[in-house]
């Protein structure tokens, strides 16, 4: 099978971008969630905060300077198509069927979940683009390219260093038994956490980005506290209650627990983590003490949270809202063609009902299928590098499961899309040049 030529790659990119750009036109100037609105407010005010990745805030600032964020949405749709084609082209280069790859690529580009996510202003979209190019570089075995996109992953998402490290480490392991060849990517993998720390605590303050408020920093700990309270309220010491009750009542902490998400607690009437004030150090101390008293509860809670990333069921709240949320900045949903929006909204609703919801909007089934097929092929052919491009998807499981278990098509866009695109590779015979 001949590799994908430059002309074919351009044609594939244009074909994949076409349906995504139709979504952009229908969503113009792009869908905005409350997170997106918050970032847009930072752009307008000029006061950037390290709650969401400043690198993505910078992209929104570019959209502001262009006169409309719609142009940014169009650019990210084309970039997403190019990233998908990069994985497809490298898979064909490695031995996958070109016809099968083209069919899978076309199906992915036409999926309502992919189109709607591409038209939304979220950090997850440029992160997914970088992740696709990263996976393509891993499949090619190009450490230089992989490093460039690994840096992008680190700055485009707070837990992106886990995804980058997973991919680089997998590349190193696939180069064994040549220890010298394996050492460089494995060594670079170890630098990813340091790079993230340097960006967050050195670079961002140096360019004027304010640190995240304490009420955001301690949210994972609040989730743990809710688990402690639900398991046994009497096990929580009174000095700890004296602090926790600044945010909400004991009933709030007990009834607001859900291992799948912290939002059930945060959305309770009267609950406000800002009431804890600047007590980050105190909260951490109380959390450590409570952890020593209820270690079993902590383990069960975190296992529940992490396990949701592998749960194929579809009883989940979908975080994508196909509109522009209420805001004070004059942003409004103004589709370029109303009938186009009506048709695509119908397709969106169709994909989110019945059995289709779990396949279009959640990644576990696709990731499990890709891992099964690629893993079987890797064992049968003794080709460990078959699994290397899937490493970023597995890294995202580890990263998101620890921080946010909302595994719908927003948070797991990279894992789900990459798993689908790599399926034809399982039916290939790898060429020696990979």
GIPE-V823571 format. One line per field, one symbol per residue. burial: + if it has 9 or more other ideal C-beta (glycine too) atoms within 8 Angstrom, else -. Layout:
BEGIN
burial = ???
END
This chain:
BEGIN
burial = ---+----+--++++++++++++++++++++++-+++++++++----+++-++++++-++++++----++++++-+++++++++++++++++++++++-+++-++++++-++++++++++++++++++++++++++++++--+-+++++++++++++-+++++++++++++++++------+++++++++-++-++-+++---++---+---+++--++-+++++++++--+--++---++-+++-++-+-+++-++-++++-+++-+--+-+--+--++--++-++-+++--+--++-+++-++++++--+-+-+-+++---++-+---+---+----++-+++-++-+++---++++++++++++++++-++++++--+--+++++++++++++++++++--++++++++++++++++++++++-+-+---+
END
